[in-house]
């Protein structure tokens, strides 16, 4: 679970302008942080199947946002993927 301060820092880092809270860039950044946190939780608790389902839903949502961004603005997509280190 993200605290308000952590969430604000992520939004500030990924936002395109001051009032930006809903752009695909911000949503992907927030989802990436939540996915990382949940993956750490699942390494400690491998039988937590409800959290695993939530993780899969978040990954699918992030993939959808990235696909949208890739089709509409390739430069922003490449910059975001590089900034968040998503593709290896």
Secondary structure, 3 states (H helix, E strand, C coil): CCCHHHHHHHHHHHCCCCCCCCCHHHHHHHHHHHHHHHHHHHHHCCCCHHHHHHHHHHHHHHHHHHHHHHHHCHHHHHHHHHHHCCCC
